[in-house]
Amino acid sequence: MEKNAPIGFFDSGVGGLSVYARFRHALPNENTIYYGDLKNLPYGNKTQEELVCFARNILDFFKTKNVKAVVIACNTSSALAYDFIKNDYDFKIYPIIQSCAKVIAGMNINRIGVFATVGTVKSGAYKRELCRYKSELSVKEIACPNWVSIVEGVGLPYEESDIKIHLDEMLEFNPDKIILGCTHYPYLMERLVKYAPKSIFIDPAEIFVNYLKNDLFLNDNLKPGYEEFFVSADVESFLKNSQLFYNVKECNEADACIGNFS
């Protein structure tokens, strides 16, 4: 694969921009394409069959763009779809959970909490991947089904109490660290730190980008790389909400995620 070919990123919405923004800061000369599947947002309550279908459609879209790699900037897709699609394409696919687990397990911790979507928690992916590298770890996973909608600006009337209830439950476990196991969740940090120290939280995006930086076949451009943004629906919503994460100025709508679940 040509080293100047673009790198694809995808997520259910704007949350994956938390990974994307760190990547652009670290590797501004890489060409990039971001895909947000707003048509099927949120991913956390979708079946594994649906998620695999969505992932294949998006990866097929990236194939038409001649990407050299694809970053699954979505914990739920990493947990439930990656194993089914990882060997089906001629470009490398990077899942956020599996890529970060070894680094997190190597930290000086014994008890670790995970906030994630319903789908990610049901899969047990974080516990499985973390304990692969450190079997004695005690892991507690808690599903936060409303947190993506809170970040995406749906305006739930019980937002604050929903956040506090889950955090209170986690703190009873007395974790050394808490993984924010959905790319949307770091943008609730201002609310989370009202009830717990910021140092307890792990944003996997930083770990993930360092892993990508060390593993990718990088180009030798001396000028900033181009970037393109596509969504499966709601361009205006994506542009508005993206400002929490990254300064997206232009976005195109694409039909990559119609699949069998429209």
Buried (B, 14 or more C-beta within 10 A) or exposed (E): EEEBBBBBBBBBBBBBBBBBBBBBEEBEBBBBBBBBBBBBBBBBEBEBEBBBBBBBBBBEBBBEBEBBBBBBBBBBBBBBBBBBBBEEBEBBBBBBBBBBBBBBBEBEBEBBBBBBBBBBBBBBBBBBBBBEEBEEBBBBBBBBBBBBBBBBEEEEEEBEEBBBEBBEEBBEBEBBBBBBBBBBBBBBEEBBEEEBEEEBBBBBBBBBBBBBBEEBEBBEBEEEBEBBBBBBBBBEBBBBBBEBBBEBEEBEBBEBBBBEBE
